[in-house]
Amino acid sequence: MSIKGLVRLGGALACAFALHAANAQTVKITPLGTHAGELCDRDRATIFEDPTGVRILYDAGQSVTGGSDPRLGTIHVVLLSHAHTDHIGDRKIAGMDLGTCDRPETVSALPNTTVAEIAAAKNSSLIMIRNMAFFLSRKIENIRGKPVGTCAEPGGAIAAIQAAPCIAPVELGGSKVVKAAGAANGVEITTVYAAHDSTLTRDMLTDAQKKALEPDNISVSLGAPSGYVIKFTNGLTVYLSGDTGLHTEMKTVVRDFYRVKLAVMNLGPNAISSEAAAYAMNELVDPVAVIVSHPNEGVTTGGKLKPGSRTARFIDLLRGKSAYLAKSGTTMEFNGAAQCVGGCN
């Protein structure tokens, strides 16, 4: 072989080695639910940890104890898909395994919400639709007694570690990059369309706002609901559906443009049926693997899937895809090809 050929071969081998090394690093995904080892009615909260150490909390909701929940650890980024109570967290658990999986026991988290409590306690960056970020910044200000600033983006990226909570407002389609200190690359987080709603309940508003709205029996919307696409540094691209019905951007944007490999699918029946969710995964998004979340039912008993549940129906309808349940406290590890290499059963 010529010298030029050897150089080309060496370059190809180096690229292949670099790709293998990236894929060998895993994204860790840990659901935080109301009952250890189970997937229960109120479970939404999920932590994603990039190989560089960036830790992201998605839709804290009602299955955490608030900012002091010992399961949280470090939280660099807080994401919120929309402002409904079961996502923004008007209630929280007083402790693990209280009540039943179908009807967990919760207590009020007002006036602050679990999302605001956690961001305030963890000095997190809030990446979400603009009006939700502004609304929560005031809640955090009420907790800390200090105004909340906008996250700085030196070099086009938000530093994972912040000295205080900050907001990074975006519109639909907007992206932010979060980078760990010393990392070559950051985690890219993009908001994508969701066919749903994002209206607050009036009990989250100030007294003056409540009085103004009560005569017409309405409340205020905090902007567009969203899902997210996250590109991790090991090459894994994940779709977080948020609460959503079927829509064409599942194919044109999430599948065709972002080419997602792993989907976290919300199964709440107010947004989507088991049949429609399976169609979304099979025909529109077409990921390699699916994690089932937001079930609005007790899905498991003793960690095992209940036959006859809406979740079981959804999984039965999936074709050619690995399906995993978001069981509380179970950390799943995925390589860049969306293959689960640890914690999945």
C-alpha positions as CSV (number, residue, x, y, z in Angstrom):
1,M,0.0,0.0,0.0
2,S,1.2,3.5,-0.8
3,I,2.1,6.1,1.8
4,K,-1.0,8.1,0.8
5,G,-3.1,5.0,1.2
6,L,-1.7,4.3,4.6
7,V,-2.4,7.9,5.7
8,R,-6.0,7.5,4.4
9,L,-6.4,4.2,6.2
10,G,-5.0,5.7,9.4
11,G,-7.4,8.6,9.2
12,A,-10.4,6.3,8.7
13,L,-9.3,4.1,11.6
14,A,-8.9,7.2,13.8
15,C,-12.4,8.4,12.9
16,A,-13.9,4.9,13.5
17,F,-12.2,4.8,16.9
18,A,-13.4,8.2,17.8
19,L,-17.0,7.3,16.8
20,H,-16.7,4.0,18.8
21,A,-15.4,5.9,21.9
22,A,-18.3,8.4,21.7
23,N,-20.9,5.7,21.4
24,A,-19.3,3.7,24.3
25,Q,-20.1,6.6,26.6
26,T,-23.6,6.4,27.9
27,V,-26.5,8.8,28.7
28,K,-28.0,7.9,32.1
29,I,-31.8,8.2,32.4
30,T,-33.4,8.0,35.8
31,P,-37.1,8.4,36.4
32,L,-38.2,9.8,39.8
33,G,-41.6,8.5,40.7
34,T,-43.9,8.1,43.7
35,H,-43.2,4.4,44.4
36,A,-39.7,2.8,44.2
37,G,-39.3,0.4,41.3
38,E,-42.7,1.1,39.9
39,L,-44.3,3.2,37.1
40,C,-47.3,5.0,38.7
41,D,-50.1,7.4,37.9
42,R,-48.4,10.7,38.7
43,D,-44.9,9.8,37.4
44,R,-43.3,12.4,35.0
45,A,-40.0,13.6,36.5
46,T,-36.9,12.3,34.7
47,I,-33.2,13.1,35.0
48,F,-30.9,12.8,32.0
49,E,-27.1,12.8,32.6
50,D,-24.8,13.4,29.7
51,P,-21.3,11.6,29.6
52,T,-19.8,15.1,30.4
53,G,-21.8,15.3,33.6
54,V,-24.5,17.8,32.5
55,R,-27.6,16.8,34.4
56,I,-31.1,17.7,33.2
57,L,-34.4,17.5,35.0
58,Y,-37.5,17.2,32.8
59,D,-41.0,18.0,34.0
60,A,-40.6,17.7,37.8
61,G,-44.3,17.4,38.4
62,Q,-45.9,15.9,41.5
63,S,-43.7,12.8,42.1
64,V,-40.8,14.6,43.9
65,T,-40.6,16.1,47.4
66,G,-39.4,19.5,46.1
67,G,-36.0,21.1,46.2
68,S,-34.8,18.9,49.1
69,D,-35.6,15.6,47.4
70,P,-32.5,13.5,48.1
71,R,-32.9,11.6,44.7
72,L,-32.2,14.8,42.7
73,G,-28.5,15.3,43.3
74,T,-27.0,18.1,41.1
75,I,-29.4,19.6,38.6
76,H,-27.8,21.9,36.1
77,V,-30.9,22.3,33.8
78,V,-34.6,22.4,34.4
79,L,-37.0,21.8,31.5
80,L,-40.8,22.2,31.5
81,S,-43.0,21.2,28.6
82,H,-46.1,23.1,29.7
83,A,-47.8,24.8,32.6
84,H,-50.4,22.1,33.6
85,T,-50.4,21.3,37.3
86,D,-49.1,17.7,37.0
87,H,-46.0,19.1,35.2
88,I,-45.2,22.4,36.8
89,G,-45.9,20.7,40.2
90,D,-48.7,22.2,42.2
91,R,-48.4,19.2,44.5
92,K,-45.6,17.0,45.8
93,I,-45.1,13.8,47.7
94,A,-44.4,14.0,51.4
95,G,-42.4,10.8,51.1
96,M,-41.9,7.7,49.0
97,D,-44.4,4.9,48.7
98,L,-47.3,6.8,50.3
99,G,-50.8,5.9,49.0
100,T,-51.1,3.5,46.1
101,C,-49.5,3.4,42.7
102,D,-52.9,4.3,41.2
103,R,-53.5,7.1,43.8
104,P,-50.3,8.3,45.3
105,E,-50.6,10.6,48.4
106,T,-49.5,14.2,47.7
107,V,-49.5,17.5,49.6
108,S,-49.6,21.1,48.3
109,A,-46.5,22.6,46.7
110,L,-48.1,26.1,46.3
111,P,-47.4,28.9,46.1
112,N,-44.0,28.0,44.7
113,T,-44.4,24.8,42.6
114,T,-41.9,21.9,42.6
115,V,-40.2,23.2,39.4
116,A,-39.4,26.6,41.1
117,E,-38.4,24.9,44.4
118,I,-35.9,22.7,42.6
119,A,-34.4,25.4,40.4
120,A,-34.0,27.7,43.4
121,A,-32.3,25.0,45.5
122,K,-30.0,23.7,42.7
123,N,-29.0,27.0,41.0
124,S,-30.4,25.6,37.7
125,S,-30.7,27.1,34.3
126,L,-34.4,27.1,33.2
127,I,-34.7,26.4,29.5
128,M,-38.3,26.6,28.3
129,I,-40.9,28.7,26.5
130,R,-40.5,32.4,27.3
131,N,-43.6,33.0,29.4
132,M,-43.1,29.9,31.6
133,A,-39.5,31.0,32.3
134,F,-40.7,34.5,33.3
135,F,-43.5,33.1,35.5
136,L,-41.2,30.7,37.3
137,S,-38.5,33.3,37.7
138,R,-40.9,35.3,39.9
139,K,-41.6,32.2,42.0
140,I,-37.9,31.6,42.4
141,E,-37.4,35.3,43.4
142,N,-40.1,34.8,46.0
143,I,-38.2,31.8,47.4
144,R,-34.7,33.3,47.4
145,G,-35.6,37.0,47.9
146,K,-33.4,38.0,44.9
147,P,-34.2,38.7,41.2
148,V,-33.5,36.0,38.7
149,G,-31.2,36.9,35.8
150,T,-30.8,35.6,32.2
151,C,-28.3,32.9,31.8
152,A,-25.1,34.1,30.2
153,E,-23.9,32.3,27.0
154,P,-20.2,33.0,26.6
155,G,-19.0,31.4,23.3
156,G,-22.6,30.4,22.5
157,A,-23.1,28.0,25.5
158,I,-24.5,28.2,29.0
159,A,-22.1,27.0,31.7
160,A,-23.5,23.9,33.5
161,I,-22.6,25.2,36.9
162,Q,-24.2,28.5,37.8
163,A,-23.8,30.7,40.9
164,A,-27.6,31.3,41.1
165,P,-30.7,30.2,39.2
166,C,-31.1,31.8,35.7
167,I,-33.5,31.7,32.9
168,A,-32.9,30.9,29.2
169,P,-36.2,31.7,27.5
170,V,-36.8,30.2,24.0
171,E,-39.6,30.1,21.5
172,L,-40.7,27.0,19.6
173,G,-37.7,25.8,17.6
174,G,-35.2,27.6,19.8
175,S,-32.1,25.9,20.9
176,K,-29.7,26.3,23.8
177,V,-26.3,24.6,24.4
178,V,-25.2,23.7,27.9
179,K,-21.6,22.8,28.5
180,A,-19.7,21.3,31.4
181,A,-16.4,22.9,32.4
182,G,-13.6,21.6,30.3
183,A,-15.8,19.6,27.9
184,A,-15.1,19.8,24.2
185,N,-18.8,19.8,23.3
186,G,-22.1,20.7,25.0
187,V,-25.6,19.3,25.2
188,E,-28.0,20.9,22.6
189,I,-31.6,21.3,23.8
190,T,-34.3,22.4,21.3
191,T,-38.0,23.0,21.9
192,V,-40.3,21.4,19.4
193,Y,-44.0,21.6,18.7
194,A,-46.6,19.7,20.9
195,A,-50.4,19.7,20.2
196,H,-51.7,20.5,23.6
197,D,-52.4,23.4,26.0
198,S,-50.4,25.4,28.6
199,T,-52.9,27.1,30.8
200,L,-52.4,27.7,34.5
201,T,-54.9,27.0,37.2
202,R,-56.1,30.2,38.9
203,D,-54.8,29.1,42.3
204,M,-51.2,29.7,41.0
205,L,-51.9,33.4,40.3
206,T,-51.8,36.5,42.5
207,D,-55.0,37.5,44.3
208,A,-55.4,40.5,42.0
209,Q,-55.1,38.3,38.9
210,K,-57.5,35.7,40.3
211,K,-60.2,38.4,40.9
212,A,-59.9,39.7,37.4
213,L,-60.3,36.3,35.8
214,E,-62.9,34.7,38.1
215,P,-66.0,36.4,36.6
216,D,-65.3,34.8,33.2
217,N,-64.2,31.4,34.6
218,I,-60.9,31.5,32.7
219,S,-57.2,31.6,33.4
220,V,-54.0,32.6,31.6
221,S,-51.9,30.6,29.1
222,L,-48.1,30.6,29.5
223,G,-47.5,30.4,25.8
224,A,-47.1,27.4,23.5
225,P,-46.8,23.9,24.9
226,S,-43.7,22.1,23.7
227,G,-41.7,18.9,23.5
228,Y,-37.9,18.8,23.4
229,V,-35.1,17.3,21.2
230,I,-31.9,16.8,23.1
231,K,-28.6,16.0,21.4
232,F,-26.2,14.4,23.8
233,T,-22.4,14.4,23.4
234,N,-22.2,10.7,22.7
235,G,-24.4,11.1,19.6
236,L,-27.7,10.0,21.2
237,T,-30.6,12.2,20.1
238,V,-33.7,12.0,22.3
239,Y,-37.3,13.2,21.7
240,L,-39.3,14.2,24.8
241,S,-42.8,14.3,23.5
242,G,-44.4,16.4,26.2
243,D,-48.2,16.0,26.4
244,T,-49.3,15.9,22.7
245,G,-51.7,14.5,20.2
246,L,-50.7,13.4,16.8
247,H,-49.2,16.1,14.6
248,T,-47.2,16.2,11.3
249,E,-44.1,17.7,12.8
250,M,-43.4,14.3,14.5
251,K,-42.4,13.2,11.1
252,T,-41.1,16.3,9.3
253,V,-39.2,17.8,12.2
254,V,-38.5,15.1,14.8
255,R,-37.9,12.2,12.5
256,D,-36.7,13.7,9.2
257,F,-34.7,16.7,10.5
258,Y,-33.5,15.7,13.9
259,R,-33.4,11.9,13.2
260,V,-34.1,11.0,16.9
261,K,-33.1,7.5,18.1
262,L,-34.8,7.4,21.5
263,A,-38.3,8.7,22.4
264,V,-39.8,9.4,25.8
265,M,-43.5,9.1,25.0
266,N,-46.2,10.6,27.3
267,L,-49.3,8.4,27.4
268,G,-51.8,10.6,29.3
269,P,-55.3,9.8,27.8
270,N,-56.3,13.5,27.8
271,A,-53.7,14.0,25.0
272,I,-53.4,10.7,23.2
273,S,-54.7,7.2,23.0
274,S,-52.6,4.1,23.1
275,E,-53.4,3.4,19.5
276,A,-52.4,7.0,18.4
277,A,-49.2,6.9,20.4
278,A,-48.2,3.7,18.8
279,Y,-48.9,5.1,15.4
280,A,-46.7,8.1,16.3
281,M,-43.9,5.8,17.2
282,N,-44.3,3.3,14.4
283,E,-45.1,5.6,11.5
284,L,-44.1,9.2,12.3
285,V,-41.1,9.4,14.8
286,D,-39.8,5.9,14.2
287,P,-37.1,5.7,16.9
288,V,-35.0,2.7,17.8
289,A,-36.3,2.6,21.3
290,V,-39.2,4.1,23.4
291,I,-39.4,4.9,27.1
292,V,-43.0,5.0,28.4
293,S,-43.8,7.8,30.8
294,H,-46.7,10.0,32.1
295,P,-49.2,7.0,32.1
296,N,-52.0,8.4,34.3
297,E,-52.5,4.9,35.6
298,G,-50.6,2.5,37.9
299,V,-48.7,0.6,35.2
300,T,-46.7,-1.9,37.3
301,T,-47.1,-4.2,40.3
302,G,-43.8,-5.5,41.8
303,G,-42.1,-3.8,38.8
304,K,-44.0,-6.0,36.3
305,L,-46.3,-4.6,33.6
306,K,-50.0,-5.0,34.4
307,P,-51.8,-6.8,31.5
308,G,-54.9,-5.0,30.2
309,S,-53.5,-1.5,31.0
310,R,-53.4,1.3,28.4
311,T,-49.6,1.1,28.6
312,A,-49.6,-2.7,27.9
313,R,-51.9,-2.0,24.9
314,F,-49.4,0.7,23.6
315,I,-46.4,-1.6,23.9
316,D,-48.3,-4.5,22.2
317,L,-48.8,-2.2,19.2
318,L,-45.2,-1.1,18.8
319,R,-43.4,-2.7,15.9
320,G,-39.7,-3.4,15.8
321,K,-38.8,-1.2,18.7
322,S,-37.4,-1.8,22.2
323,A,-39.8,-0.5,24.8
324,Y,-38.9,0.4,28.4
325,L,-40.9,1.5,31.4
326,A,-39.9,4.6,33.3
327,K,-39.7,2.8,36.6
328,S,-38.8,5.0,39.6
329,G,-35.2,5.0,40.7
330,T,-34.1,2.6,37.9
331,T,-31.2,4.2,36.0
332,M,-31.1,3.1,32.3
333,E,-28.0,3.7,30.2
334,F,-28.1,4.3,26.5
335,N,-25.2,4.5,24.0
336,G,-25.2,6.8,21.0
337,A,-27.2,4.3,18.9
338,A,-30.0,4.2,21.5
339,Q,-29.1,0.7,22.6
340,C,-29.8,0.1,26.3
341,V,-26.5,-1.2,27.8
342,G,-27.5,-1.1,31.5
343,G,-30.5,-1.0,33.8
344,C,-33.2,-2.0,31.3
345,N,-35.5,-4.9,31.9
